[in-house]
Amino acid sequence: MLFSCTNSKKEVRDFLADKNLPLGTAKNIYHIKKDSGRIVSKTKAPIFYDFSNRNEHPYNEFPKGIKIVSIDKTGKDSTTVSGNYALAYPKTKVSEIRGNVVIFNHSEKTKLETNQLFWDQKEHYFFTEDGFRLTTPNGVINGFGFESKENLKKWIAKDITGDIETKADGL
């Protein structure tokens, strides 16, 4: 005797959401994002949970870390973002990365280190109110509170200590 039942995709999504289970799981992911045939980023993560079955706030979880490499127009690595844990919210395009967060701008040789970072991918903007360390070719700055474009070229550092060489215009 054979039995069969059918559930709609919506019923399955709702069931998984009610049980706080992901819609999908992937291990050792390697995702390449392209725009007009050109690679613009590469993402690696040991494990990925897809919670897009949430009605209000769908999200993706990277519980064992993530590494994202942005690629410039010449095909070279531009900026690398990594951390021990991440949540990405596709509706708002905002991600939170936690634990040993490192952002490295390959061309400027600038590195930001912090324990928590928010990334607004619509505005191409990073920010944290946590402690940070910014290393540039001209010096090191430590502080609490940091904002920058995602390429680390223009930034605002708050509550800072450290030494850094600056250029004085017209002096």
CORUR-V491479 format. One record per pair of residues at least 12 apart in sequence whose C-alpha atoms are under 10 Angstrom apart, sorted by sequence separation. I is the first residue (numbers start at 1). J is the second residue. If there is no record, write none. Layout:
i=I j=J
i=I j=J
This chain:
i=30 j=42
i=31 j=43
i=32 j=44
i=48 j=60
i=49 j=61
i=50 j=62
i=68 j=80
i=69 j=81
i=85 j=97
i=86 j=98
i=101 j=113
i=102 j=114
i=116 j=128
i=117 j=129
i=131 j=143
i=132 j=144
i=134 j=146
i=145 j=157
i=146 j=158
i=30 j=43
i=31 j=44
i=48 j=61
i=49 j=62
i=67 j=80
i=68 j=81
i=69 j=82
i=83 j=96
i=84 j=97
i=85 j=98
i=86 j=99
i=100 j=113
i=101 j=114
i=102 j=115
i=115 j=128
i=116 j=129
i=117 j=130
i=130 j=143
i=131 j=144
i=132 j=145
i=133 j=146
i=144 j=157
i=145 j=158
i=146 j=159
i=29 j=43
i=30 j=44
i=31 j=45
i=47 j=61
i=48 j=62
i=49 j=63
i=67 j=81
i=68 j=82
i=83 j=97
i=84 j=98
i=85 j=99
i=99 j=113
i=100 j=114
i=101 j=115
i=102 j=116
i=103 j=117
i=114 j=128
i=115 j=129
i=116 j=130
i=129 j=143
i=130 j=144
i=131 j=145
i=132 j=146
i=143 j=157
i=144 j=158
i=145 j=159
i=146 j=160
i=29 j=44
i=30 j=45
i=47 j=62
i=48 j=63
i=66 j=81
i=67 j=82
i=68 j=83
i=82 j=97
i=83 j=98
i=84 j=99
i=85 j=100
i=86 j=101
i=99 j=114
i=100 j=115
i=101 j=116
i=102 j=117
i=114 j=129
i=115 j=130
i=116 j=131
i=117 j=132
i=129 j=144
i=130 j=145
i=131 j=146
i=142 j=157
i=143 j=158
i=144 j=159
i=145 j=160
i=28 j=44
i=29 j=45
i=30 j=46
i=46 j=62
i=47 j=63
i=48 j=64
i=66 j=82
i=67 j=83
i=81 j=97
i=82 j=98
i=83 j=99
i=84 j=100
i=85 j=101
i=98 j=114
i=99 j=115
i=100 j=116
i=101 j=117
i=114 j=130
i=115 j=131
i=116 j=132
i=128 j=144
i=129 j=145
i=130 j=146
i=136 j=152
i=141 j=157
i=142 j=158
i=143 j=159
i=144 j=160
i=27 j=44
i=28 j=45
i=29 j=46
i=45 j=62
i=46 j=63
i=47 j=64
i=48 j=65
i=65 j=82
i=66 j=83
i=67 j=84
i=82 j=99
i=83 j=100
i=84 j=101
i=97 j=114
i=98 j=115
i=99 j=116
i=100 j=117
i=114 j=131
i=115 j=132
i=128 j=145
i=129 j=146
i=142 j=159
i=143 j=160
i=144 j=161
i=27 j=45
i=28 j=46
i=29 j=47
i=44 j=62
i=45 j=63
i=46 j=64
i=47 j=65
i=48 j=66
i=65 j=83
i=66 j=84
i=67 j=85
i=82 j=100
i=83 j=101
i=84 j=102
i=97 j=115
i=98 j=116
i=99 j=117
i=113 j=131
i=114 j=132
i=127 j=145
i=128 j=146
i=129 j=147
i=134 j=152
i=141 j=159
i=142 j=160
i=143 j=161
i=26 j=45
i=27 j=46
i=28 j=47
i=29 j=48
i=45 j=64
i=46 j=65
i=47 j=66
i=64 j=83
i=65 j=84
i=66 j=85
i=67 j=86
i=82 j=101
i=83 j=102
i=97 j=116
i=98 j=117
i=113 j=132
i=114 j=133
i=127 j=146
i=128 j=147
i=141 j=160
i=142 j=161
i=143 j=162
i=26 j=46
i=27 j=47
i=28 j=48
i=45 j=65
i=46 j=66
i=63 j=83
i=64 j=84
i=65 j=85
i=66 j=86
i=81 j=101
i=82 j=102
i=83 j=103
i=96 j=116
i=97 j=117
i=98 j=118
i=112 j=132
i=113 j=133
i=114 j=134
i=126 j=146
i=127 j=147
i=128 j=148
i=141 j=161
i=142 j=162
i=26 j=47
i=27 j=48
i=44 j=65
i=45 j=66
i=46 j=67
i=62 j=83
i=63 j=84
i=64 j=85
i=65 j=86
i=66 j=87
i=81 j=102
i=82 j=103
i=96 j=117
i=97 j=118
i=112 j=133
i=113 j=134
i=126 j=147
i=127 j=148
i=140 j=161
i=141 j=162
i=142 j=163
i=25 j=47
i=26 j=48
i=27 j=49
i=44 j=66
i=45 j=67
i=62 j=84
i=63 j=85
i=64 j=86
i=65 j=87
i=80 j=102
i=81 j=103
i=82 j=104
i=95 j=117
i=96 j=118
i=97 j=119
i=111 j=133
i=112 j=134
i=113 j=135
i=125 j=147
i=126 j=148
i=127 j=149
i=140 j=162
i=141 j=163
i=25 j=48
i=26 j=49
i=43 j=66
i=44 j=67
i=45 j=68
i=62 j=85
i=63 j=86
i=80 j=103
i=81 j=104
i=95 j=118
i=96 j=119
i=103 j=126
i=111 j=134
i=112 j=135
i=125 j=148
i=126 j=149
i=127 j=150
i=134 j=157
i=139 j=162
i=140 j=163
i=141 j=164
i=24 j=48
i=25 j=49
i=26 j=50
i=43 j=67
i=44 j=68
i=61 j=85
i=62 j=86
i=63 j=87
i=79 j=103
i=80 j=104
i=81 j=105
i=94 j=118
i=95 j=119
i=96 j=120
i=110 j=134
i=111 j=135
i=112 j=136
i=124 j=148
i=125 j=149
i=126 j=150
i=133 j=157
i=139 j=163
i=140 j=164
i=24 j=49
i=25 j=50
i=42 j=67
i=43 j=68
i=44 j=69
i=61 j=86
i=62 j=87
i=79 j=104
i=80 j=105
i=94 j=119
i=95 j=120
i=110 j=135
i=111 j=136
i=124 j=149
i=125 j=150
i=126 j=151
i=132 j=157
i=138 j=163
i=139 j=164
i=140 j=165
i=22 j=48
i=23 j=49
i=24 j=50
i=25 j=51
i=42 j=68
i=43 j=69
i=60 j=86
i=61 j=87
i=62 j=88
i=78 j=104
i=79 j=105
i=80 j=106
i=93 j=119
i=94 j=120
i=95 j=121
i=109 j=135
i=110 j=136
i=111 j=137
i=123 j=149
i=124 j=150
i=125 j=151
i=126 j=152
i=132 j=158
i=138 j=164
i=139 j=165
i=22 j=49
i=23 j=50
i=24 j=51
i=41 j=68
i=42 j=69
i=43 j=70
i=60 j=87
i=61 j=88
i=77 j=104
i=78 j=105
i=79 j=106
i=93 j=120
i=94 j=121
i=109 j=136
i=110 j=137
i=123 j=150
i=124 j=151
i=125 j=152
i=131 j=158
i=133 j=160
i=137 j=164
i=138 j=165
i=139 j=166
i=21 j=49
i=22 j=50
i=23 j=51
i=24 j=52
i=41 j=69
i=42 j=70
i=59 j=87
i=60 j=88
i=61 j=89
i=77 j=105
i=78 j=106
i=79 j=107
i=92 j=120
i=93 j=121
i=94 j=122
i=108 j=136
i=109 j=137
i=110 j=138
i=112 j=140
i=114 j=142
i=119 j=147
i=127 j=155
i=129 j=157
i=131 j=159
i=132 j=160
i=133 j=161
i=134 j=162
i=136 j=164
i=137 j=165
i=138 j=166
i=21 j=50
i=22 j=51
i=23 j=52
i=24 j=53
i=40 j=69
i=41 j=70
i=42 j=71
i=59 j=88
i=60 j=89
i=77 j=106
i=78 j=107
i=79 j=108
i=92 j=121
i=93 j=122
i=94 j=123
i=108 j=137
i=110 j=139
i=111 j=140
i=112 j=141
i=113 j=142
i=114 j=143
i=117 j=146
i=118 j=147
i=119 j=148
i=120 j=149
i=121 j=150
i=126 j=155
i=127 j=156
i=128 j=157
i=129 j=158
i=131 j=160
i=133 j=162
i=135 j=164
i=136 j=165
i=21 j=51
i=22 j=52
i=23 j=53
i=40 j=70
i=41 j=71
i=58 j=88
i=59 j=89
i=60 j=90
i=76 j=106
i=77 j=107
i=78 j=108
i=79 j=109
i=81 j=111
i=83 j=113
i=86 j=116
i=88 j=118
i=92 j=122
i=93 j=123
i=94 j=124
i=96 j=126
i=102 j=132
i=104 j=134
i=110 j=140
i=112 j=142
i=114 j=144
i=117 j=147
i=119 j=149
i=120 j=150
i=125 j=155
i=127 j=157
i=20 j=51
i=22 j=53
i=23 j=54
i=39 j=70
i=40 j=71
i=41 j=72
i=58 j=89
i=59 j=90
i=66 j=97
i=76 j=107
i=79 j=110
i=80 j=111
i=81 j=112
i=82 j=113
i=83 j=114
i=84 j=115
i=85 j=116
i=86 j=117
i=87 j=118
i=88 j=119
i=89 j=120
i=90 j=121
i=93 j=124
i=94 j=125
i=95 j=126
i=96 j=127
i=101 j=132
i=102 j=133
i=103 j=134
i=104 j=135
i=105 j=136
i=114 j=145
i=119 j=150
i=21 j=53
i=22 j=54
i=39 j=71
i=40 j=72
i=57 j=89
i=58 j=90
i=59 j=91
i=65 j=97
i=66 j=98
i=79 j=111
i=83 j=115
i=84 j=116
i=86 j=118
i=94 j=126
i=96 j=128
i=102 j=134
i=114 j=146
i=20 j=53
i=38 j=71
i=39 j=72
i=40 j=73
i=57 j=90
i=58 j=91
i=59 j=92
i=65 j=98
i=83 j=116
i=17 j=51
i=20 j=54
i=38 j=72
i=39 j=73
i=41 j=75
i=57 j=91
i=58 j=92
i=59 j=93
i=61 j=95
i=65 j=99
i=67 j=101
i=69 j=103
i=83 j=117
i=112 j=146
i=16 j=51
i=17 j=52
i=18 j=53
i=25 j=60
i=38 j=73
i=40 j=75
i=42 j=77
i=56 j=91
i=57 j=92
i=59 j=94
i=60 j=95
i=61 j=96
i=62 j=97
i=63 j=98
i=65 j=100
i=66 j=101
i=67 j=102
i=68 j=103
i=69 j=104
i=70 j=105
i=17 j=53
i=18 j=54
i=24 j=60
i=25 j=61
i=26 j=62
i=32 j=68
i=38 j=74
i=39 j=75
i=40 j=76
i=41 j=77
i=59 j=95
i=65 j=101
i=67 j=103
i=69 j=105
i=70 j=106
i=16 j=53
i=17 j=54
i=22 j=59
i=23 j=60
i=29 j=66
i=30 j=67
i=31 j=68
i=32 j=69
i=33 j=70
i=34 j=71
i=38 j=75
i=40 j=77
i=41 j=78
i=43 j=80
i=45 j=82
i=51 j=88
i=52 j=89
i=13 j=51
i=15 j=53
i=16 j=54
i=17 j=55
i=22 j=60
i=30 j=68
i=33 j=71
i=40 j=78
i=41 j=79
i=42 j=80
i=43 j=81
i=44 j=82
i=48 j=86
i=49 j=87
i=50 j=88
i=51 j=89
i=52 j=90
i=13 j=52
i=14 j=53
i=22 j=61
i=41 j=80
i=43 j=82
i=45 j=84
i=48 j=87
i=52 j=91
i=13 j=53
i=14 j=54
i=45 j=85
i=112 j=152
i=12 j=53
i=13 j=54
i=14 j=55
i=45 j=86
i=110 j=151
i=111 j=152
i=13 j=55
i=110 j=152
i=10 j=53
i=108 j=151
i=109 j=152
i=110 j=153
i=107 j=151
i=108 j=152
i=105 j=150
i=106 j=151
i=108 j=153
i=104 j=150
i=105 j=151
i=103 j=150
i=104 j=151
i=105 j=152
i=103 j=151
i=104 j=152
i=105 j=153
i=103 j=152
i=81 j=150
i=80 j=150
i=79 j=150
i=80 j=151
i=79 j=151
i=78 j=151
i=79 j=152
i=70 j=150
i=70 j=151
